[in-house]
Amino acid sequence: MRTVESAPGRLPELRHLRYLLALAEERHFGRAAARVGIAQPPFSQQIQQLEQIVGEVLVRRRPAIELTPAGAHLAATARLMVDQLTRGVESTQSIGRGEQGALRLGFAASAFLTQLPAAVRLFRETYPGVDVQLRHLSSEAQLQALKSGTLDVGVTRDPPADDPDLIVDPMLSEGFVAVLPPDHRLASSWMPIALSQLADDPFVLFSGTTAPALHRRVHQLFENAAFTPGVILEAQEWISIVGLVEAGVGVSIAPDTFRRLKLGNVKYVQVSHGLRTTTALCRSRTYGGPAAEAFVTISRGLSQTIETPANDLPQEGWVARQCELSYELST
């Protein structure tokens, strides 16, 4: 029986395994060589080289071409390896197109008052191979996670527009409304009111720890209106603020879209001041990937215009019900 000397320390290369598989299926050196696209002499040399690498006779040449038991075993192993590699290449290409992998999506709960729910639904339908991992975080926590690479996309309120590490895509720009008890002197106003008209009223606002971005924006409103509000309480949950306003304890200020929640017996009156608040998609310039790009593209398609008047917003639906259950609108 023919013997071969092994080459210690060497492992077969992918081409060796492809050639062995072709020979196992064709059982003819000429046809196998043609199948892999090389001439027969170098093909035969590569098979001999493979036998030297493993130190075993892999192919019987007479009376007919067939694999030895050792060759058949190696061919079966090679088939598994090649198939796995093929699947690996295909999945890699799919991940590169954003069709597989994971999307780590951060959000403040008030983001569900934008097109975010529709964007998540459409993304999951379009890219079923991507695992969408939702993370409820404040805007500040999202920005830190984006910069550290632990988050792919963040839906934040009023992110810094000049941060060189971030790509910011606005989703929704909106004004503010005054939240008033039903018997308040301005509750029946159908015209926007000036914030200064509430200068003598006690205020109930979001706390700076729960909603720092919204807290800063609201206090910018007061600064622009040239008065310091009498804040009697800072609450952590929107339902608490609404309940206190309904009880007549004070008044509040909120983004336009908050009226969609339809909580409690309170009145929403638009504030005439021009300052607006923006909910935006944020990505890292360093850590972004194809899935993040795909999600942003879908979100853009759902909102070509980001200026959304509150009166045009639907008052019912899944988003409002979800937010009524959540209540904790960290921004």
N, C-alpha and C positions, 0 to 999 in steps of 0.2 A: 504494500500500500504506500502511496506517495506521502511523504512527510514534508513539513516546512518548519523552518526555524522562526521562533517568535521574535518580536521587536519589543523588549521590555520598556514600559513607560509610555508607549504610544497608544493612542486611541483612534478608532476609525473616524474619518471625517464624513460629513453628510453625503458627499458625492459617492464615497465607497458604498454607503448603505443604499443609495438610490440605484447604483449599478447592480448591486446584489439583488434587489427587488425586481429590477427589470429582467435579470437573467432567470430568476425563479419563475417569473410569469411566462417568459418567451421560450425558455429552455433551448436557446440557440444564441450563440455569441454574436453572430452577424445581425440578427434581428434585434437583439437586446441593445447592441451598440447603436444601431440606427434609431432605436426608440429614444435613447438619451442624447442623441445628436452628436456622437463622436465616431471615429473610425474604429474598426474592430481591433487592430493591434494595440492601440493605447487602452482600449476597453479591457482586453485580456490582461494587460499589464496592471491595470488598476485592481482587477479581481485578485491577481497574484499578490499584489501589495497588501490587499486586505487580509489575505490568508497569512501573510507574514506578520501583520500587526497582531492578529489574534492567536497565531501559533497553531492553527488547526487547518486541516483540509476542509474546505467548504463546498467544493464542487467536484463531482465525478465527471470526467470527460468521456469515458467509455463504459459500456457500448453506446450510451446516450447521455446527453447532458442532464444531470439532476443534482440536487443539493444533497449533501451528506446530512446525517442527523444534526451535526454541529451547525452546518450551513442553514438547515431549516429552522433551527432554534434562533440563530442570529437574524434570519430573515423575518421571523415573527416578531422579534424584539424591535427590529428596524421599522417594521410596518407601524407598530404602536408609536414609536418615536416620531416618525414622519407625519403620521396622522395628527399627533398632538402638536407638533410644530406647525402644521398647516392651520389647525384651529387657533393656535396662538397668534399666528400672523394675521389671520382674519379678524380675530377679536381686537388685536392691536390696531388694525386699520379702522375697525369700527369705533374704538375708543377715540382714535384720532379725529374721526368725523363727529364726535360727540354723541354717538348712538349707544354707547355702553359706558359702564363705569359708575361713578357717583357724582351727584350734585349736592354740595353742602350749602343749603340756603338758609340764611339768617333773616329773621324778621321781628319787628316790633308789632304787637298785636294790632295797632291802629293801621298797619299796612294792609290788613284785610278789608279796609274800606276803599282800597284802590282796585285796580284790575288784577292784583296778585292772585286771588283764588282762581280766576279764569286762566291766568297764565300758567299756574301750576297744573291745572287740569289738562290744558292743551299740551303742555310739555310732556306730561306723563303719557298722554295718548300718542303723541308723535314719536317719543323716544322711550318705549316700554322697557328697553334694556338698561336704562339709567336708573339707579337707585336714588330717589330724591330724599335727602335727609334734612328735615325741617328743624330749625333751632330757634327757640324763642329767646331773643337777646335784646337788650337796650341798644340804641344807636351807637353809643360809645363802645360798648362791648363788641359790637359787630365790626366797627372800624379797626379795633385792635386785632380781632381774629382774622380779618382780611389781610392785614399787614404781616401777621405771623404765618400765614398760609394754612390756617385751620378752618377757613371758611372760603367758599368759592364766590358766592354772591350775597350781598347784604341789602335788605330793603330798609333804609334808614330815613330819618327825618332831618332835613336841613344839614346834610353833610357839608364839610368844607369844600368849596368849589376849586380851591387853588392847591390842594394837596397833590404833590407830584407823584405820590405812590398809588393814587387811586384814579380809576376811570368812573365818572359819575354820569348816569343817564336818568334825567328826571322822568318820573312816572305821572305825578299829579302835583299841580300848583293850585293852592286854594287860599281863600281869605279866612277871616275869623267871624264867629258869631258870638253874641252875648247870650248866655243861658240865664233865663230869668224865671222867678216864680210866676204862676199864672195871674196873680193879682198885682204884679209890679206895674208901676206907672207907665213903663215903656213897653210892656208885654204885647200890647195890641198894635204897635207901630208896624206899618207895612213898608216904611221907608228905612233905609239904613240909618243907624244912629251913630253919633260921635262917641268915642270911648269916654271922652271927658264928661259926658252926661251921667256917667256912673261913678264919678270921682268920690261922691259922698256915700256910696254903698259899700257894705262889707263884702269881701271876696272870699270864695272857697276855690282853691286852685290845686293843680297837681303838685306833688312835692318834687323838689329838685333832685332827690335821689331816685325816685321811681321813673320820672320822665324828664331827664336833664335837658334834652334838646328842646322839647316843647316848653319847658319851664323858662328857658332862656328867651325863646321867641316871644312868649307872652309878656315877659317883662320888658322886652324891647318895645312892645306896643305901648306899655305904660310910659316908658321913657319918652317915646315920640309924642305921646299925648300930654306930656309935661305934668304928670302927677304921680304920686306914690300911692298905690292902692292900700287900703286897710285890710290886710289878709288876716282873717281870724282863724283859718285852718288850712293846712295843706294835706290833702288826702292822697292815698296810694291807689285807689280804685275809682274808675269813672262812675260806677253805680253809687258809690258813697257821695261823690260830688253832686250827682243828680238828686239823690235823696235829700241832701242838705239844702240844695236850692229849692226843691219842691216844698220843704218845710219852712221856707222863708228865712233860713239862717243867713243866707247871703246870695250873691250872684256869682257867675263864673264866666270864663272865656274859653272857647274851644275852637278847633278847626271846623270849617263848614261841614265836612263829611260826618262829624260826630252826630249830627242830627239824624242820620240814618238809623241809629240804634233805637230811636223811639222809646227811650226809657223814661218812666215817670211822667208826671203831669207838669211839664215845664215848657217854656216858650223859647224859641230860638229867633233872635233878631240880628240881622246882618250888621256888622260894624263897618263904618265907612272908611276907616283908615286903610291906606294902600299897602301896608305890610302884609306879605303872604308867607305861607309855609309850604315847603316842597318835600314830598316823599320821593326818594330816588333809589335807583338800583346802583349799587357800588361794587366795583371789582378791583382786584389788585393788578397793577401793571406787571408785577413779577410772577404771581402765582396763578393767574387766570388760565383756564383751559377751554377746550372745545365745547364741553357741556355748558359752561358758564356763558360762552358766546351764543350758543343756541338758545339758551333761556332768555337772554337779553333780546335777541332777535324776535322771539315769540312775543315778549312783552311789548316791544315797540310796535309790533303789528296790531296789538290789541288797543293801543292808545296812540294814535297819530297826533292827537292834540291833547296837551297836558292841562290846558286851562279848563277846569270843569266846574261850572256853577253848581252850587249846592241844590238849587231847585230842580236841576235836571237829573239828579241822581235817583235811582230807584229806591223806594222806601221799604221794600220787602225783599225776601230771598234768603238764600243760604248764608251769605256773608253776615247780614244783620242778625240772623238767628245764632250763628256761631259766636259773634261778638257779644251778644246778650249772655251767652253761657260763659264767655271768657272774662269779661269785665275788666281785666287787668290790662289796660292799654298802655304798656310801657312804650315809650318812644325814644 
